[in-house]
Amino acid sequence: MIHELPKLPYDYNALEPYIDERTMNIHHNLHHGGYVTKLNNALKDSPELLDKSIEDLLKSLEEIPEYLRTAIRNNGGGHYNHSLFWTVMAPNTGEKPDGDLAKTIRSTWASFDKFKEIFSTVALSRFGSGWAWLVKNSDGSLVVTSTANQDNPISNGQIPILALDVWEHAYYLKYQNRRPDYIKNWWNVINWKEAAKRFTG
Ligand code: MN
């Protein structure tokens, strides 16, 4: 399959004032679009790899020929991570999780606020470029983690529930060096319905 840049599920200005229209436009079209183009370029002479979904490519990176592996890890990871990132956000929801996801968050971290604090600290502490994640392990337990560059938890067999891009390109136009403010505001635009769907599978 030729990988394609998915449409955003909302308008570029829909996450204002927390994430600005210009950042969303450049982030989606140029950054995410660039990963898709480079992924397709990397795969163009490997029809056997073109048959695989992006998830399958990332779940079995060690099966990819070494000369292609880094390009697929970075650009395939960039494509997968951003596709997920857009869907776990939504216009100003003002929501908190409910149902099983909320229950499991509370039983894991004692309270939603404590979870929020830990996730925010992990996102803030990622040195350089990368992502913060809420992931589900195969035993159903939840964990907060972070990855460098465009690496992601599906390569470790975990299921991502939430993803937060902390590359500077995700926030620099509006927030400059103020990553803490970007992280704080991101909690206003989480799509908890999508997160709950990912959690219950
Ligand atoms: Mn990004």
Boltz pocket constraint, residues with backbone or C-beta under 6 A from the ligand:
constraints:
  - pocket:
      binder: B
      contacts: [[A, 27], [A, 31], [A, 82], [A, 165], [A, 167], [A, 169], [A, 170]]
      max_distance: 6.0
